[in-house]
Amino acid sequence: MAPLRLQIDEALRLLDKRFGPLSKATRTQVEAATADQLDTWAERVLGEASLDDVLAP
């Protein structure tokens, strides 16, 4: 598993590419995420239609 900082950077990059520029609130949410949350979001990023769906609990 990649170090948490690398996972955060990758999540920000993928979310930005998929959904466009991220709000400060979204960036803050991703920066504060756990490794498990980041893994879940990584699995959702290509299949969900919206950013809210990707980041849903």
Secondary structure by P-SEA (a helix, b strand, c coil): cccaaaaaaaaaaaaaaacccccaaaaaaaaaccaaaaaaaaacccccccccccccc
